[in-house]
Amino acid sequence: MDFGFDAADEEFRARARRWLDERLGPGGAFADLHGVKAPEDADRRRAWERELGTGGWIGLGWPEDSLTRQVVWFEEYARAGAPDPLGIVGEQLLAPTLLLHGTPAQRERYLPGIASGTEIWCQGYSEPDAGSDLANVRTSAEPEAGGGWLVSGQKTWTSLSQWADWCFVLARTEPGSRRHTGLSLLLLPMHQERGRIEVRPIRQLDGVSEFSEVFFDRARVVDVLGAVGDGWRVAMTLLSFERGAGMLGRQIGYRRELDAVLRAAANSGADRDPVLREALTRQWADLWVMRANALRTLGRAEPGTAAVAKLVWGNWHQRLGELALQVQGLPGAFAGGRAHDPEAYPLTPAQHTLLFSRADTIYGGSDQIQRNIIAERVLGLPR
Ligand SMILES: Cc1cc2nc3c(=O)[nH]c(=O)nc-3n(C[C@H](O)[C@H](O)[C@H](O)COP(=O)(O)OP(=O)(O)OC[C@H]3O[C@@H](n4cnc5c(N)ncnc54)[C@H](O)[C@@H]3O)c2cc1C
């Protein structure tokens, strides 16, 4: 496969760079969001999402687009220090799944809201007793008189749900069903008049709340993605995007974080320490391997390749978090940055990377689960 950029890609890059710089650069309408990581200011982040939509930058890969253009966009997005998009779940996870499993009417209904940045989605999979063991889902849905479904139960660790307009919920639609059978992937609005949905934000180590517990009490479902009872298969397709290709943008963004660590190492003199120097070089080389692997698997929803990708990028980012502080030495550990919240410990970007990266080997399926998938489904080893 050729990952080179041609003249049209470079013209596209120049356009993307100009567009981003005009908005995020000094004096730009969104300069306050430059370099921001956590979704602190929901109104501004929503406005940014809509700006991306108006610019036509969301959904570049649907249904099929140039692979290199997506890569160019992600590279420029990271280079500009643009914030992590609030719409990532809709754009990177739900949209490709809709393209595979959705009806034409569903694609027509949901893709435009995602592409315009006006409809933010969250992922309702995990429950208190159904994380790695997702087939243990207890949230259930009962048929509603006149058609449709009503969902009741609890989800947890639901990222971005405080800001979401929609949620896709893995729920049991067949009473008495067990494990992978009798599940459906249900689409429902987070703000509704009849059913009750309560979102309780979970406060993280770094003081912010990016995810929440979500309680559903006879919440109204407006659509089922895939056939009723076939939710496990649809949910797994979506997970493959989460572990593999859907994270391409984030992986490309890692380059910027690595550059910051390399600069910090040069400033502190840590790059003259042979042990740290070797670790930094390895980190740099591994990023190139990861990038090539991500490009190779882009658009594929295979459990094996996605599991390998997830293992590699999760651990890479975790090592980067450790290196980020190591190269700064003791001052890096004690320095405080901008406070998200007056009561929280003020974190520097390096401290944020270290703490957030602890989650990289958990969300989207932990390392142990990825290894189980590789062992059983790729290598054919016994359970
Ligand atoms: C930052 C973050 C964001 C998240 N966002 C979302 C979201 O938006 N939506 C959502 O639905 N979920 C989300 N999650 C939840 C995430 O998917 C779960 O945390 C993850 O699947 C692990 O489940 P658990 O926390 O219940 O841990 P458990 O399943 O209880 O696992 C605990 C430990 O046991 C190990 N373990 C479990 N089973 C096995 C096994 N069979 N073999 C070997 N080891 C095993 C695990 O690897 C882990 O180390 C998020 C999590 C994080 C950290």
Ligand as a Chemical Component Dictionary entry (heavy atoms), coordinates in Angstrom:
data_LIG
# 
_chem_comp.id                   LIG 
_chem_comp.type                 NON-POLYMER 
_chem_comp.pdbx_formal_charge   0 
_chem_comp.three_letter_code    LIG 
# 
loop_
_chem_comp_atom.comp_id 
_chem_comp_atom.atom_id 
_chem_comp_atom.alt_atom_id 
_chem_comp_atom.type_symbol 
_chem_comp_atom.charge 
_chem_comp_atom.model_Cartn_x 
_chem_comp_atom.model_Cartn_y 
_chem_comp_atom.model_Cartn_z 
_chem_comp_atom.pdbx_ordinal 
LIG C1  C1  C 0 -11.669 6.495   30.384 1  
LIG C2  C2  C 0 -12.725 5.449   30.199 2  
LIG C3  C3  C 0 -13.777 5.706   29.353 3  
LIG C4  C4  C 0 -14.787 4.744   29.182 4  
LIG N1  N1  N 0 -15.859 5.048   28.376 5  
LIG C5  C5  C 0 -16.848 4.151   28.225 6  
LIG C6  C6  C 0 -18.011 4.479   27.438 7  
LIG O1  O1  O 0 -18.110 5.565   26.874 8  
LIG N2  N2  N 0 -18.987 3.576   27.340 9  
LIG C7  C7  C 0 -18.905 2.345   27.940 10 
LIG O2  O2  O 0 -19.835 1.561   27.781 11 
LIG N3  N3  N 0 -17.849 2.003   28.717 12 
LIG C8  C8  C 0 -16.813 2.892   28.871 13 
LIG N4  N4  N 0 -15.721 2.575   29.653 14 
LIG C9  C9  C 0 -15.728 1.302   30.384 15 
LIG C10 C10 C 0 -14.739 0.273   29.875 16 
LIG O3  O3  O 0 -15.171 -0.287  28.671 17 
LIG C11 C11 C 0 -14.580 -0.776  30.996 18 
LIG O4  O4  O 0 -13.981 -0.134  32.092 19 
LIG C12 C12 C 0 -13.738 -1.953  30.550 20 
LIG O5  O5  O 0 -14.406 -2.707  29.581 21 
LIG C13 C13 C 0 -13.377 -2.860  31.748 22 
LIG O6  O6  O 0 -14.496 -3.222  32.467 23 
LIG P1  P1  P 0 -14.571 -3.026  34.063 24 
LIG O7  O7  O 0 -14.139 -1.623  34.366 25 
LIG O8  O8  O 0 -15.920 -3.462  34.508 26 
LIG O9  O9  O 0 -13.450 -3.987  34.647 27 
LIG P2  P2  P 0 -13.595 -5.555  34.900 28 
LIG O10 O10 O 0 -14.270 -6.173  33.739 29 
LIG O11 O11 O 0 -14.196 -5.743  36.245 30 
LIG O12 O12 O 0 -12.095 -6.021  34.911 31 
LIG C14 C14 C 0 -11.241 -5.874  36.040 32 
LIG C15 C15 C 0 -9.894  -6.508  35.708 33 
LIG O13 O13 O 0 -10.043 -7.902  35.451 34 
LIG C16 C16 C 0 -9.501  -8.259  34.183 35 
LIG N5  N5  N 0 -10.331 -9.296  33.555 36 
LIG C17 C17 C 0 -11.678 -9.311  33.462 37 
LIG N6  N6  N 0 -12.099 -10.389 32.771 38 
LIG C18 C18 C 0 -10.989 -11.083 32.419 39 
LIG C19 C19 C 0 -10.761 -12.281 31.670 40 
LIG N7  N7  N 0 -11.781 -13.003 31.159 41 
LIG N8  N8  N 0 -9.476  -12.692 31.486 42 
LIG C20 C20 C 0 -8.433  -11.983 31.984 43 
LIG N9  N9  N 0 -8.600  -10.831 32.703 44 
LIG C21 C21 C 0 -9.841  -10.381 32.907 45 
LIG C22 C22 C 0 -9.566  -6.967  33.375 46 
LIG O14 O14 O 0 -8.613  -6.955  32.342 47 
LIG C23 C23 C 0 -9.252  -5.921  34.451 48 
LIG O15 O15 O 0 -7.866  -5.808  34.631 49 
LIG C24 C24 C 0 -14.709 3.503   29.851 50 
LIG C25 C25 C 0 -13.627 3.232   30.699 51 
LIG C26 C26 C 0 -12.638 4.198   30.877 52 
LIG C27 C27 C 0 -11.495 3.878   31.796 53 
# 
loop_
_chem_comp_bond.comp_id 
_chem_comp_bond.atom_id_1 
_chem_comp_bond.atom_id_2 
_chem_comp_bond.value_order 
_chem_comp_bond.pdbx_ordinal 
LIG C1  C2  SING 1  
LIG C2  C3  SING 2  
LIG C2  C26 DOUB 3  
LIG C3  C4  DOUB 4  
LIG C4  N1  SING 5  
LIG C4  C24 SING 6  
LIG N1  C5  DOUB 7  
LIG C5  C6  SING 8  
LIG C5  C8  SING 9  
LIG C6  O1  DOUB 10 
LIG C6  N2  SING 11 
LIG N2  C7  SING 12 
LIG C7  O2  DOUB 13 
LIG C7  N3  SING 14 
LIG N3  C8  DOUB 15 
LIG C8  N4  SING 16 
LIG N4  C9  SING 17 
LIG N4  C24 SING 18 
LIG C9  C10 SING 19 
LIG C10 O3  SING 20 
LIG C10 C11 SING 21 
LIG C11 O4  SING 22 
LIG C11 C12 SING 23 
LIG C12 O5  SING 24 
LIG C12 C13 SING 25 
LIG C13 O6  SING 26 
LIG O6  P1  SING 27 
LIG P1  O7  DOUB 28 
LIG P1  O8  SING 29 
LIG P1  O9  SING 30 
LIG O9  P2  SING 31 
LIG P2  O10 DOUB 32 
LIG P2  O11 SING 33 
LIG P2  O12 SING 34 
LIG O12 C14 SING 35 
LIG C14 C15 SING 36 
LIG C15 O13 SING 37 
LIG C15 C23 SING 38 
LIG O13 C16 SING 39 
LIG C16 N5  SING 40 
LIG C16 C22 SING 41 
LIG N5  C17 SING 42 
LIG N5  C21 SING 43 
LIG C17 N6  DOUB 44 
LIG N6  C18 SING 45 
LIG C18 C19 SING 46 
LIG C18 C21 DOUB 47 
LIG C19 N7  SING 48 
LIG C19 N8  DOUB 49 
LIG N8  C20 SING 50 
LIG C20 N9  DOUB 51 
LIG N9  C21 SING 52 
LIG C22 O14 SING 53 
LIG C22 C23 SING 54 
LIG C23 O15 SING 55 
LIG C24 C25 DOUB 56 
LIG C25 C26 SING 57 
LIG C26 C27 SING 58 
# 
